[in-house]
Amino acid sequence: MQVSDILRVKGGTLFTVHPDEPLSRAMNDMAEKDMGSLVVMANGDLLGMLTFREVIQQIVKNGGQVGATTVREAMDAQPQTCSGDTDINEVRRMMLEHHARYMPVMDQRMLMGVISFYDVAKAVVDSQNFENKMLKAYIRDWPDGSAPESEDVKL
């Protein structure tokens, strides 16, 4: 399974923010749209990611205040990225290794979407459920008619 398979199911709605936007406005957008992240873009280039992790870290750094902080000051300027061709197991490894909950999907310089750790986990579980159903159907319809008894099969 590849990242493009997840994006195809997830849909193509993207939300971005400019790095010079006030952090408070980005926080409001995230809260209103129930999003955990915004991709930071300027002039068609990916500059970073803003997640609630960065927002909270910045608020703590500012003594509990947002103040006049901009997105640029709070964002992760070096987010992990992947492409549509990236294998889902590679993405899972990257996300776990770097504690990334969100990952921009890029095609060269073009933003194709964002996948979350939830999206990856759901895709893996859906794939395993499908495989499980296929295996059970195969056992039930055993080719020579001598299917093993259900208590003999441990799935």
Backbone torsions as a table, in degrees:
resi	resn	phi	psi	omega
1	MET	NA	142.2	-178.8
2	GLN	-118.7	165.4	-180.0
3	VAL	-58.7	-36.7	180.0
4	SER	-59.7	-30.9	177.4
5	ASP	-65.6	-38.9	178.1
6	ILE	-67.7	-45.1	-179.2
7	LEU	-62.2	-36.3	-180.0
8	ARG	-62.1	-41.2	179.5
9	VAL	-75.3	-40.1	-174.4
10	LYS	-70.4	-34.4	-176.4
11	GLY	101.3	175.0	-169.9
12	GLY	-113.7	17.5	179.6
13	THR	-72.9	125.3	-179.2
14	LEU	-123.5	141.3	175.5
15	PHE	-123.1	127.7	179.5
16	THR	-125.9	168.1	178.0
17	VAL	-141.6	148.6	176.9
18	HIS	-83.8	144.0	-176.5
19	PRO	-63.7	-22.6	-178.5
20	ASP	-92.8	3.4	174.5
21	GLU	-66.2	148.2	173.0
22	PRO	-63.9	139.5	178.7
23	LEU	-58.4	-36.0	-179.2
24	SER	-61.8	-38.2	178.3
25	ARG	-67.8	-41.6	177.8
26	ALA	-62.9	-40.1	177.9
27	MET	-62.4	-42.8	178.3
28	ASN	-61.7	-44.0	178.4
29	ASP	-60.9	-43.2	-179.6
30	MET	-63.2	-42.9	-179.1
31	ALA	-68.4	-45.3	-179.1
32	GLU	-62.3	-39.0	-176.3
33	LYS	-95.6	2.9	-179.9
34	ASP	53.5	51.0	-179.8
35	MET	-113.2	143.3	178.0
36	GLY	-92.0	-6.9	-177.8
37	SER	-155.3	157.7	171.1
38	LEU	-132.8	140.2	175.3
39	VAL	-86.4	131.2	-180.0
40	VAL	-93.4	116.9	-175.8
41	MET	-128.4	147.8	172.3
42	ALA	-150.8	130.9	179.8
43	ASN	54.4	35.6	178.4
44	GLY	79.1	5.7	-179.1
45	ASP	-110.0	142.3	173.3
46	LEU	-75.0	121.4	178.7
47	LEU	-107.2	-23.4	-178.4
48	GLY	172.5	-173.5	177.2
49	MET	-128.8	142.2	174.1
50	LEU	-120.4	118.3	176.7
51	THR	-122.4	171.4	178.6
52	PHE	-61.6	-24.8	176.5
53	ARG	-61.2	-49.2	179.9
54	GLU	-66.3	-37.1	178.6
55	VAL	-61.2	-49.2	-178.7
56	ILE	-64.2	-42.6	178.9
57	GLN	-60.2	-40.3	-179.6
58	GLN	-68.7	-40.7	178.3
59	ILE	-62.9	-43.2	177.7
60	VAL	-62.4	-43.8	179.0
61	LYS	-60.3	-32.8	-179.8
62	ASN	-90.4	16.1	178.0
63	GLY	70.4	31.7	177.0
64	GLY	91.7	4.7	-178.4
65	GLN	-117.5	150.8	173.0
66	VAL	-86.9	-43.0	178.6
67	GLY	59.4	-141.9	-177.7
68	ALA	-96.1	20.2	-179.0
69	THR	-59.8	138.9	175.6
70	THR	-98.5	165.0	177.1
71	VAL	-58.1	-40.8	-178.8
72	ARG	-55.6	-38.1	-178.5
73	GLU	-70.0	-27.2	-174.8
74	ALA	-100.4	-25.6	-170.0
75	MET	-66.9	159.6	169.4
76	ASP	-84.7	111.3	-175.1
77	ALA	-81.4	-5.3	179.3
78	GLN	-134.4	63.5	-178.8
79	PRO	-72.4	150.9	172.1
80	GLN	-67.9	140.5	176.2
81	THR	-130.7	164.8	175.6
82	CYS	-144.1	176.3	176.3
83	SER	-116.3	171.9	177.8
84	GLY	-63.6	-24.2	-179.2
85	ASP	-85.4	-6.1	-177.8
86	THR	-67.9	134.0	178.0
87	ASP	-68.5	140.8	-175.8
88	ILE	-61.7	-31.6	177.9
89	ASN	-68.7	-33.8	175.7
90	GLU	-67.0	-42.2	178.1
91	VAL	-62.6	-42.9	179.5
92	ARG	-60.5	-43.9	178.8
93	ARG	-62.3	-45.9	-179.6
94	MET	-62.2	-44.2	-178.6
95	MET	-64.0	-41.9	179.0
96	LEU	-67.9	-44.0	-177.6
97	GLU	-63.9	-36.2	-175.6
98	HIS	-106.0	7.8	-179.3
99	HIS	53.4	39.7	-179.0
100	ALA	-94.2	126.6	177.7
101	ARG	-93.7	-20.1	-178.8
102	TYR	-135.7	142.9	-179.4
103	MET	-139.7	122.1	175.1
104	PRO	-67.0	142.2	176.5
105	VAL	-106.4	120.2	-174.7
106	MET	-116.4	146.7	168.9
107	ASP	-121.5	98.3	-169.3
108	GLN	60.4	-115.4	179.5
109	ARG	-97.5	-2.7	-174.9
110	MET	-91.8	128.7	176.7
111	LEU	-75.8	120.8	-179.0
112	MET	-98.3	-22.9	-178.6
113	GLY	163.8	-174.7	176.5
114	VAL	-134.6	132.9	174.2
115	ILE	-113.5	146.7	180.0
116	SER	-108.0	166.2	176.4
117	PHE	-60.4	-35.4	175.8
118	TYR	-60.0	-44.9	179.3
119	ASP	-58.8	-42.8	-179.3
120	VAL	-66.2	-46.6	-179.8
121	ALA	-61.8	-43.0	179.4
122	LYS	-62.7	-42.3	179.5
123	ALA	-63.1	-40.7	179.4
124	VAL	-66.2	-45.8	179.7
125	VAL	-64.0	-44.4	178.2
126	ASP	-59.9	-41.8	179.1
127	SER	-64.7	-42.4	179.0
128	GLN	-66.6	-38.7	177.5
129	ASN	-63.4	-41.7	178.5
130	PHE	-63.3	-46.0	179.4
131	GLU	-61.8	-40.7	178.8
132	ASN	-61.5	-44.8	178.2
133	LYS	-62.0	-41.3	-179.2
134	MET	-65.4	-41.6	179.0
135	LEU	-65.1	-42.0	178.5
136	LYS	-65.1	-39.0	177.8
137	ALA	-65.2	-39.1	179.3
138	TYR	-64.7	-43.2	179.2
139	ILE	-65.5	-42.4	-179.7
140	ARG	-62.7	-38.2	-178.0
141	ASP	-104.2	42.2	-177.1
142	TRP	-48.3	132.5	-171.9
143	PRO	-54.6	-43.2	-175.1
144	ASP	-93.6	8.1	176.6
145	GLY	81.6	0.8	-179.5
146	SER	-109.0	55.8	-179.7
147	ALA	-60.5	140.5	178.1
148	PRO	-62.8	151.1	177.2
149	GLU	-63.0	146.6	-174.7
150	SER	-59.3	-32.2	-179.5
151	GLU	-75.2	-16.2	177.6
152	ASP	-81.8	-16.7	-176.3
153	VAL	-100.7	118.1	178.3
154	LYS	-104.5	109.2	179.2
155	LEU	-105.9	NA	NA
